[in-house]
Amino acid sequence: MVMNILSINEIVSDPKVRSGRPVIRGTGITVMTIVFAHTTGDKLTLEQIAEDYRLPFGQVLAAMAYYYLHQEEMDAQAQRESEETTLLLAELERQGKLTRHD
């Protein structure tokens, strides 16, 4: 018996788009944008995300599935980017090029 592996090609990566981060096909919307919209802040439902971002519901589900299949790697990347952003903001403040208004 031959088994065919069927894939859902809704998540793509291109070095020219969002520095190669996984995005929803045909958009610049990163998988992590969808994940953060669902898990932080307003904690939108997947249906709300589809509506707000004007995406087919299946693409939102594909983004979440991709995240959960690659969660450790994606969380590590998000953590690195957060740390880099913190360092960059601190450097801009040190140079007097950024003032925070808390």
N, C-alpha and C positions, 0 to 999 in steps of 0.2 A: 504494500500500500504506500503510495506516494502522498506526502503531506505538502500542501502549499501554504507557505507563510504569507498571510495577508497583512499589509501594514496600512496605517492611516497616515497619509502624507500631508498632514495639516501643520506640522511644526518643522521649520526649516532653519538652517544656519548658513549664513553667507558672511564672509569676512568684511564685505562692503556695507553690510546692514547691521547697525548696533554692535559694531566690533565683534561680530560673529556670535553674539548671544542668540539663543534659540528664540525665534519669533513665530507668530502665527503667519502662515503662508499668505502672501499678497498684502501684508500689512507691515508696519514697523513696530507692532505691539509685541513686547517681549512676554515670554512665559511668566517671568517674575512680576510683571505689571499686573497680570491676571491674578497670580497667587496673592500678591500684596492687597489687591482690591478685595479679595475674598477673605483674607485672614487678618488684616490689620485695619485700622481706621474705622470706616463705616461698616466693615465686614459685610459687603454686598453679597447677595445670593448670586449663584451662577446665572440665573435668569436676568437679574438686574445688570450684571456685567455684560451679558450679551446685548441687552438693550442699550445700555450707556455707551458701549464701544461700537455699536452697530455691527455686531458679529453674529454669524450663525451660532446657535447654541452648541452645535457639534464641535465647532472650533474652540469654544471655551472649555468644553469637556476634554478635548484633545490636549489643550494646554495644561489642564490640571493633571491629566493622566501622565503626560510627559514629566511634569514636575515630580510626581510621586514615584515614577520609575527611576528618576535621577536625583532624588532629593538630597542625598548627602553631598554630591558634587555641586549642585546648584546652591545649596545653603552655604557651602564653603566659599563659593564665588561671591555670593551676596555679602558675606561677612568681610571678605577681602576688600570689596568695593566700598563698603561702609567705612572701614578703617582708613582706606586711601582718601575718601572724602573728608573725614575728620582731620587728617593730617593736612590736606590741602586748605581747608578752611582755617585751620590754626595758622598756617603759613601766611595766608592772605591777611589775617588779622594782625599778625606780627609785622607785616610790611605796611600796615595802615591802609590797605586796599579794601578792607571789609570791616564794617561796624555792625555788630548784632544789636538788634532792638528787641530784647526779650520781654 
